[in-house]
Amino acid sequence: MDAIPHWGYIDDLTQVKKRDFKLAAIDFAIGIILILVLFFGELKINFMLILIGIFGSLLPDFLLVLLSFFPESKFLSKFDLIHDRFHKKSLNKFTGITTQILTILLTLLTI
């Protein structure tokens, strides 16, 4: 999923601000609420699989936040280089948000 072009909050991990964490927390909360509203009680879907999906989708971004606290980490620096290869850095907010919305709509249509 991370290879789908999208927009993020933080452009420079060396300059993470409290506002960035607040935006990420709000985004996370909205995502969890939407997942629970859409899938909770759905007998066809195993809730553990949903939790695994949430964990897997958040892990790359969590590792990047750790890099802002541990910039000397060779593992996290290498991960950042690999992660950057999947992202389109020249993507503007409109295009990034549009691809995110289209991905959500296509996902909902397949349910």
Phi and psi in radians as a Rosetta constraint file:
Dihedral C 1 N 2 CA 2 C 2 CIRCULARHARMONIC -1.217 0.35
Dihedral N 2 CA 2 C 2 N 3 CIRCULARHARMONIC -0.276 0.35
Dihedral C 2 N 3 CA 3 C 3 CIRCULARHARMONIC -1.375 0.35
Dihedral N 3 CA 3 C 3 N 4 CIRCULARHARMONIC -0.271 0.35
Dihedral C 3 N 4 CA 4 C 4 CIRCULARHARMONIC -1.235 0.35
Dihedral N 4 CA 4 C 4 N 5 CIRCULARHARMONIC 2.243 0.35
Dihedral C 4 N 5 CA 5 C 5 CIRCULARHARMONIC -0.979 0.35
Dihedral N 5 CA 5 C 5 N 6 CIRCULARHARMONIC 2.268 0.35
Dihedral C 5 N 6 CA 6 C 6 CIRCULARHARMONIC -2.681 0.35
Dihedral N 6 CA 6 C 6 N 7 CIRCULARHARMONIC 3.002 0.35
Dihedral C 6 N 7 CA 7 C 7 CIRCULARHARMONIC -1.892 0.35
Dihedral N 7 CA 7 C 7 N 8 CIRCULARHARMONIC 2.532 0.35
Dihedral C 7 N 8 CA 8 C 8 CIRCULARHARMONIC -2.168 0.35
Dihedral N 8 CA 8 C 8 N 9 CIRCULARHARMONIC 3.053 0.35
Dihedral C 8 N 9 CA 9 C 9 CIRCULARHARMONIC -1.520 0.35
Dihedral N 9 CA 9 C 9 N 10 CIRCULARHARMONIC -0.603 0.35
Dihedral C 9 N 10 CA 10 C 10 CIRCULARHARMONIC -1.914 0.35
Dihedral N 10 CA 10 C 10 N 11 CIRCULARHARMONIC 2.079 0.35
Dihedral C 10 N 11 CA 11 C 11 CIRCULARHARMONIC -1.603 0.35
Dihedral N 11 CA 11 C 11 N 12 CIRCULARHARMONIC -0.604 0.35
Dihedral C 11 N 12 CA 12 C 12 CIRCULARHARMONIC -2.201 0.35
Dihedral N 12 CA 12 C 12 N 13 CIRCULARHARMONIC 1.924 0.35
Dihedral C 12 N 13 CA 13 C 13 CIRCULARHARMONIC -1.160 0.35
Dihedral N 13 CA 13 C 13 N 14 CIRCULARHARMONIC -0.269 0.35
Dihedral C 13 N 14 CA 14 C 14 CIRCULARHARMONIC -1.413 0.35
Dihedral N 14 CA 14 C 14 N 15 CIRCULARHARMONIC -0.164 0.35
Dihedral C 14 N 15 CA 15 C 15 CIRCULARHARMONIC -2.221 0.35
Dihedral N 15 CA 15 C 15 N 16 CIRCULARHARMONIC 0.814 0.35
Dihedral C 15 N 16 CA 16 C 16 CIRCULARHARMONIC -1.238 0.35
Dihedral N 16 CA 16 C 16 N 17 CIRCULARHARMONIC 2.313 0.35
Dihedral C 16 N 17 CA 17 C 17 CIRCULARHARMONIC -2.006 0.35
Dihedral N 17 CA 17 C 17 N 18 CIRCULARHARMONIC 2.854 0.35
Dihedral C 17 N 18 CA 18 C 18 CIRCULARHARMONIC -1.022 0.35
Dihedral N 18 CA 18 C 18 N 19 CIRCULARHARMONIC -0.603 0.35
Dihedral C 18 N 19 CA 19 C 19 CIRCULARHARMONIC -1.048 0.35
Dihedral N 19 CA 19 C 19 N 20 CIRCULARHARMONIC -0.652 0.35
Dihedral C 19 N 20 CA 20 C 20 CIRCULARHARMONIC -1.103 0.35
Dihedral N 20 CA 20 C 20 N 21 CIRCULARHARMONIC -0.732 0.35
Dihedral C 20 N 21 CA 21 C 21 CIRCULARHARMONIC -1.166 0.35
Dihedral N 21 CA 21 C 21 N 22 CIRCULARHARMONIC -0.671 0.35
Dihedral C 21 N 22 CA 22 C 22 CIRCULARHARMONIC -1.114 0.35
Dihedral N 22 CA 22 C 22 N 23 CIRCULARHARMONIC -0.788 0.35
Dihedral C 22 N 23 CA 23 C 23 CIRCULARHARMONIC -1.077 0.35
Dihedral N 23 CA 23 C 23 N 24 CIRCULARHARMONIC -0.748 0.35
Dihedral C 23 N 24 CA 24 C 24 CIRCULARHARMONIC -1.129 0.35
Dihedral N 24 CA 24 C 24 N 25 CIRCULARHARMONIC -0.696 0.35
Dihedral C 24 N 25 CA 25 C 25 CIRCULARHARMONIC -1.142 0.35
Dihedral N 25 CA 25 C 25 N 26 CIRCULARHARMONIC -0.738 0.35
Dihedral C 25 N 26 CA 26 C 26 CIRCULARHARMONIC -1.120 0.35
Dihedral N 26 CA 26 C 26 N 27 CIRCULARHARMONIC -0.781 0.35
Dihedral C 26 N 27 CA 27 C 27 CIRCULARHARMONIC -1.059 0.35
Dihedral N 27 CA 27 C 27 N 28 CIRCULARHARMONIC -0.768 0.35
Dihedral C 27 N 28 CA 28 C 28 CIRCULARHARMONIC -1.070 0.35
Dihedral N 28 CA 28 C 28 N 29 CIRCULARHARMONIC -0.821 0.35
Dihedral C 28 N 29 CA 29 C 29 CIRCULARHARMONIC -1.083 0.35
Dihedral N 29 CA 29 C 29 N 30 CIRCULARHARMONIC -0.768 0.35
Dihedral C 29 N 30 CA 30 C 30 CIRCULARHARMONIC -1.090 0.35
Dihedral N 30 CA 30 C 30 N 31 CIRCULARHARMONIC -0.737 0.35
Dihedral C 30 N 31 CA 31 C 31 CIRCULARHARMONIC -1.080 0.35
Dihedral N 31 CA 31 C 31 N 32 CIRCULARHARMONIC -0.793 0.35
Dihedral C 31 N 32 CA 32 C 32 CIRCULARHARMONIC -1.105 0.35
Dihedral N 32 CA 32 C 32 N 33 CIRCULARHARMONIC -0.769 0.35
Dihedral C 32 N 33 CA 33 C 33 CIRCULARHARMONIC -1.064 0.35
Dihedral N 33 CA 33 C 33 N 34 CIRCULARHARMONIC -0.780 0.35
Dihedral C 33 N 34 CA 34 C 34 CIRCULARHARMONIC -1.094 0.35
Dihedral N 34 CA 34 C 34 N 35 CIRCULARHARMONIC -0.722 0.35
Dihedral C 34 N 35 CA 35 C 35 CIRCULARHARMONIC -1.093 0.35
Dihedral N 35 CA 35 C 35 N 36 CIRCULARHARMONIC -0.781 0.35
Dihedral C 35 N 36 CA 36 C 36 CIRCULARHARMONIC -1.130 0.35
Dihedral N 36 CA 36 C 36 N 37 CIRCULARHARMONIC -0.723 0.35
Dihedral C 36 N 37 CA 37 C 37 CIRCULARHARMONIC -1.130 0.35
Dihedral N 37 CA 37 C 37 N 38 CIRCULARHARMONIC -0.752 0.35
Dihedral C 37 N 38 CA 38 C 38 CIRCULARHARMONIC -1.334 0.35
Dihedral N 38 CA 38 C 38 N 39 CIRCULARHARMONIC -0.612 0.35
Dihedral C 38 N 39 CA 39 C 39 CIRCULARHARMONIC -2.028 0.35
Dihedral N 39 CA 39 C 39 N 40 CIRCULARHARMONIC -0.292 0.35
Dihedral C 39 N 40 CA 40 C 40 CIRCULARHARMONIC -1.164 0.35
Dihedral N 40 CA 40 C 40 N 41 CIRCULARHARMONIC 2.287 0.35
Dihedral C 40 N 41 CA 41 C 41 CIRCULARHARMONIC 1.515 0.35
Dihedral N 41 CA 41 C 41 N 42 CIRCULARHARMONIC -0.085 0.35
Dihedral C 41 N 42 CA 42 C 42 CIRCULARHARMONIC -1.312 0.35
Dihedral N 42 CA 42 C 42 N 43 CIRCULARHARMONIC 1.936 0.35
Dihedral C 42 N 43 CA 43 C 43 CIRCULARHARMONIC -1.188 0.35
Dihedral N 43 CA 43 C 43 N 44 CIRCULARHARMONIC -0.430 0.35
Dihedral C 43 N 44 CA 44 C 44 CIRCULARHARMONIC -1.337 0.35
Dihedral N 44 CA 44 C 44 N 45 CIRCULARHARMONIC -0.292 0.35
Dihedral C 44 N 45 CA 45 C 45 CIRCULARHARMONIC -1.968 0.35
Dihedral N 45 CA 45 C 45 N 46 CIRCULARHARMONIC 2.249 0.35
Dihedral C 45 N 46 CA 46 C 46 CIRCULARHARMONIC -1.345 0.35
Dihedral N 46 CA 46 C 46 N 47 CIRCULARHARMONIC 2.096 0.35
Dihedral C 46 N 47 CA 47 C 47 CIRCULARHARMONIC -1.078 0.35
Dihedral N 47 CA 47 C 47 N 48 CIRCULARHARMONIC -0.554 0.35
Dihedral C 47 N 48 CA 48 C 48 CIRCULARHARMONIC -1.109 0.35
Dihedral N 48 CA 48 C 48 N 49 CIRCULARHARMONIC -0.657 0.35
Dihedral C 48 N 49 CA 49 C 49 CIRCULARHARMONIC -1.113 0.35
Dihedral N 49 CA 49 C 49 N 50 CIRCULARHARMONIC -0.631 0.35
Dihedral C 49 N 50 CA 50 C 50 CIRCULARHARMONIC -1.130 0.35
Dihedral N 50 CA 50 C 50 N 51 CIRCULARHARMONIC -0.775 0.35
Dihedral C 50 N 51 CA 51 C 51 CIRCULARHARMONIC -1.110 0.35
Dihedral N 51 CA 51 C 51 N 52 CIRCULARHARMONIC -0.675 0.35
Dihedral C 51 N 52 CA 52 C 52 CIRCULARHARMONIC -1.120 0.35
Dihedral N 52 CA 52 C 52 N 53 CIRCULARHARMONIC -0.716 0.35
Dihedral C 52 N 53 CA 53 C 53 CIRCULARHARMONIC -1.092 0.35
Dihedral N 53 CA 53 C 53 N 54 CIRCULARHARMONIC -0.733 0.35
Dihedral C 53 N 54 CA 54 C 54 CIRCULARHARMONIC -1.091 0.35
Dihedral N 54 CA 54 C 54 N 55 CIRCULARHARMONIC -0.834 0.35
Dihedral C 54 N 55 CA 55 C 55 CIRCULARHARMONIC -1.041 0.35
Dihedral N 55 CA 55 C 55 N 56 CIRCULARHARMONIC -0.823 0.35
Dihedral C 55 N 56 CA 56 C 56 CIRCULARHARMONIC -1.112 0.35
Dihedral N 56 CA 56 C 56 N 57 CIRCULARHARMONIC -0.610 0.35
Dihedral C 56 N 57 CA 57 C 57 CIRCULARHARMONIC -1.347 0.35
Dihedral N 57 CA 57 C 57 N 58 CIRCULARHARMONIC -0.456 0.35
Dihedral C 57 N 58 CA 58 C 58 CIRCULARHARMONIC -1.555 0.35
Dihedral N 58 CA 58 C 58 N 59 CIRCULARHARMONIC -0.390 0.35
Dihedral C 58 N 59 CA 59 C 59 CIRCULARHARMONIC -0.985 0.35
Dihedral N 59 CA 59 C 59 N 60 CIRCULARHARMONIC -0.806 0.35
Dihedral C 59 N 60 CA 60 C 60 CIRCULARHARMONIC -1.040 0.35
Dihedral N 60 CA 60 C 60 N 61 CIRCULARHARMONIC -0.746 0.35
Dihedral C 60 N 61 CA 61 C 61 CIRCULARHARMONIC -1.214 0.35
Dihedral N 61 CA 61 C 61 N 62 CIRCULARHARMONIC -0.616 0.35
Dihedral C 61 N 62 CA 62 C 62 CIRCULARHARMONIC -1.093 0.35
Dihedral N 62 CA 62 C 62 N 63 CIRCULARHARMONIC -0.747 0.35
Dihedral C 62 N 63 CA 63 C 63 CIRCULARHARMONIC -1.094 0.35
Dihedral N 63 CA 63 C 63 N 64 CIRCULARHARMONIC -0.620 0.35
Dihedral C 63 N 64 CA 64 C 64 CIRCULARHARMONIC -1.210 0.35
Dihedral N 64 CA 64 C 64 N 65 CIRCULARHARMONIC -0.621 0.35
Dihedral C 64 N 65 CA 65 C 65 CIRCULARHARMONIC -1.140 0.35
Dihedral N 65 CA 65 C 65 N 66 CIRCULARHARMONIC -0.706 0.35
Dihedral C 65 N 66 CA 66 C 66 CIRCULARHARMONIC -1.032 0.35
Dihedral N 66 CA 66 C 66 N 67 CIRCULARHARMONIC -0.623 0.35
Dihedral C 66 N 67 CA 67 C 67 CIRCULARHARMONIC -1.075 0.35
Dihedral N 67 CA 67 C 67 N 68 CIRCULARHARMONIC -0.572 0.35
Dihedral C 67 N 68 CA 68 C 68 CIRCULARHARMONIC -1.171 0.35
Dihedral N 68 CA 68 C 68 N 69 CIRCULARHARMONIC -0.445 0.35
Dihedral C 68 N 69 CA 69 C 69 CIRCULARHARMONIC -1.608 0.35
Dihedral N 69 CA 69 C 69 N 70 CIRCULARHARMONIC -0.448 0.35
Dihedral C 69 N 70 CA 70 C 70 CIRCULARHARMONIC -2.243 0.35
Dihedral N 70 CA 70 C 70 N 71 CIRCULARHARMONIC 1.172 0.35
Dihedral C 70 N 71 CA 71 C 71 CIRCULARHARMONIC -1.137 0.35
Dihedral N 71 CA 71 C 71 N 72 CIRCULARHARMONIC -0.301 0.35
Dihedral C 71 N 72 CA 72 C 72 CIRCULARHARMONIC -1.470 0.35
Dihedral N 72 CA 72 C 72 N 73 CIRCULARHARMONIC -0.101 0.35
Dihedral C 72 N 73 CA 73 C 73 CIRCULARHARMONIC -1.190 0.35
Dihedral N 73 CA 73 C 73 N 74 CIRCULARHARMONIC 2.101 0.35
Dihedral C 73 N 74 CA 74 C 74 CIRCULARHARMONIC -1.194 0.35
Dihedral N 74 CA 74 C 74 N 75 CIRCULARHARMONIC -0.697 0.35
Dihedral C 74 N 75 CA 75 C 75 CIRCULARHARMONIC -1.079 0.35
Dihedral N 75 CA 75 C 75 N 76 CIRCULARHARMONIC -0.857 0.35
Dihedral C 75 N 76 CA 76 C 76 CIRCULARHARMONIC -1.173 0.35
Dihedral N 76 CA 76 C 76 N 77 CIRCULARHARMONIC -0.626 0.35
Dihedral C 76 N 77 CA 77 C 77 CIRCULARHARMONIC -1.121 0.35
Dihedral N 77 CA 77 C 77 N 78 CIRCULARHARMONIC -0.743 0.35
Dihedral C 77 N 78 CA 78 C 78 CIRCULARHARMONIC -1.132 0.35
Dihedral N 78 CA 78 C 78 N 79 CIRCULARHARMONIC -0.741 0.35
Dihedral C 78 N 79 CA 79 C 79 CIRCULARHARMONIC -1.050 0.35
Dihedral N 79 CA 79 C 79 N 80 CIRCULARHARMONIC -0.717 0.35
Dihedral C 79 N 80 CA 80 C 80 CIRCULARHARMONIC -1.057 0.35
Dihedral N 80 CA 80 C 80 N 81 CIRCULARHARMONIC -0.731 0.35
Dihedral C 80 N 81 CA 81 C 81 CIRCULARHARMONIC -1.089 0.35
Dihedral N 81 CA 81 C 81 N 82 CIRCULARHARMONIC -0.768 0.35
Dihedral C 81 N 82 CA 82 C 82 CIRCULARHARMONIC -1.158 0.35
Dihedral N 82 CA 82 C 82 N 83 CIRCULARHARMONIC -0.758 0.35
Dihedral C 82 N 83 CA 83 C 83 CIRCULARHARMONIC -1.059 0.35
Dihedral N 83 CA 83 C 83 N 84 CIRCULARHARMONIC -0.709 0.35
Dihedral C 83 N 84 CA 84 C 84 CIRCULARHARMONIC -1.098 0.35
Dihedral N 84 CA 84 C 84 N 85 CIRCULARHARMONIC -0.502 0.35
Dihedral C 84 N 85 CA 85 C 85 CIRCULARHARMONIC -1.130 0.35
Dihedral N 85 CA 85 C 85 N 86 CIRCULARHARMONIC -0.459 0.35
Dihedral C 85 N 86 CA 86 C 86 CIRCULARHARMONIC -1.492 0.35
Dihedral N 86 CA 86 C 86 N 87 CIRCULARHARMONIC -0.293 0.35
Dihedral C 86 N 87 CA 87 C 87 CIRCULARHARMONIC -1.693 0.35
Dihedral N 87 CA 87 C 87 N 88 CIRCULARHARMONIC 2.564 0.35
Dihedral C 87 N 88 CA 88 C 88 CIRCULARHARMONIC -1.701 0.35
Dihedral N 88 CA 88 C 88 N 89 CIRCULARHARMONIC 1.713 0.35
Dihedral C 88 N 89 CA 89 C 89 CIRCULARHARMONIC -1.120 0.35
Dihedral N 89 CA 89 C 89 N 90 CIRCULARHARMONIC -0.450 0.35
Dihedral C 89 N 90 CA 90 C 90 CIRCULARHARMONIC -1.490 0.35
Dihedral N 90 CA 90 C 90 N 91 CIRCULARHARMONIC 0.085 0.35
Dihedral C 90 N 91 CA 91 C 91 CIRCULARHARMONIC -1.205 0.35
Dihedral N 91 CA 91 C 91 N 92 CIRCULARHARMONIC 2.263 0.35
Dihedral C 91 N 92 CA 92 C 92 CIRCULARHARMONIC -1.498 0.35
Dihedral N 92 CA 92 C 92 N 93 CIRCULARHARMONIC 2.920 0.35
Dihedral C 92 N 93 CA 93 C 93 CIRCULARHARMONIC -1.044 0.35
Dihedral N 93 CA 93 C 93 N 94 CIRCULARHARMONIC -0.758 0.35
Dihedral C 93 N 94 CA 94 C 94 CIRCULARHARMONIC -1.036 0.35
Dihedral N 94 CA 94 C 94 N 95 CIRCULARHARMONIC -0.869 0.35
Dihedral C 94 N 95 CA 95 C 95 CIRCULARHARMONIC -1.131 0.35
Dihedral N 95 CA 95 C 95 N 96 CIRCULARHARMONIC -0.746 0.35
Dihedral C 95 N 96 CA 96 C 96 CIRCULARHARMONIC -1.087 0.35
Dihedral N 96 CA 96 C 96 N 97 CIRCULARHARMONIC -0.801 0.35
Dihedral C 96 N 97 CA 97 C 97 CIRCULARHARMONIC -1.205 0.35
Dihedral N 97 CA 97 C 97 N 98 CIRCULARHARMONIC -0.639 0.35
Dihedral C 97 N 98 CA 98 C 98 CIRCULARHARMONIC -1.081 0.35
Dihedral N 98 CA 98 C 98 N 99 CIRCULARHARMONIC -0.776 0.35
Dihedral C 98 N 99 CA 99 C 99 CIRCULARHARMONIC -1.158 0.35
Dihedral N 99 CA 99 C 99 N 100 CIRCULARHARMONIC -0.563 0.35
Dihedral C 99 N 100 CA 100 C 100 CIRCULARHARMONIC -1.158 0.35
Dihedral N 100 CA 100 C 100 N 101 CIRCULARHARMONIC -0.784 0.35
Dihedral C 100 N 101 CA 101 C 101 CIRCULARHARMONIC -1.114 0.35
Dihedral N 101 CA 101 C 101 N 102 CIRCULARHARMONIC -0.768 0.35
Dihedral C 101 N 102 CA 102 C 102 CIRCULARHARMONIC -1.074 0.35
Dihedral N 102 CA 102 C 102 N 103 CIRCULARHARMONIC -0.682 0.35
Dihedral C 102 N 103 CA 103 C 103 CIRCULARHARMONIC -1.109 0.35
Dihedral N 103 CA 103 C 103 N 104 CIRCULARHARMONIC -0.753 0.35
Dihedral C 103 N 104 CA 104 C 104 CIRCULARHARMONIC -1.112 0.35
Dihedral N 104 CA 104 C 104 N 105 CIRCULARHARMONIC -0.797 0.35
Dihedral C 104 N 105 CA 105 C 105 CIRCULARHARMONIC -1.100 0.35
Dihedral N 105 CA 105 C 105 N 106 CIRCULARHARMONIC -0.742 0.35
Dihedral C 105 N 106 CA 106 C 106 CIRCULARHARMONIC -1.127 0.35
Dihedral N 106 CA 106 C 106 N 107 CIRCULARHARMONIC -0.644 0.35
Dihedral C 106 N 107 CA 107 C 107 CIRCULARHARMONIC -1.121 0.35
Dihedral N 107 CA 107 C 107 N 108 CIRCULARHARMONIC -0.776 0.35
Dihedral C 107 N 108 CA 108 C 108 CIRCULARHARMONIC -1.149 0.35
Dihedral N 108 CA 108 C 108 N 109 CIRCULARHARMONIC -0.582 0.35
Dihedral C 108 N 109 CA 109 C 109 CIRCULARHARMONIC -1.206 0.35
Dihedral N 109 CA 109 C 109 N 110 CIRCULARHARMONIC -0.399 0.35
Dihedral C 109 N 110 CA 110 C 110 CIRCULARHARMONIC -1.551 0.35
Dihedral N 110 CA 110 C 110 N 111 CIRCULARHARMONIC -0.105 0.35
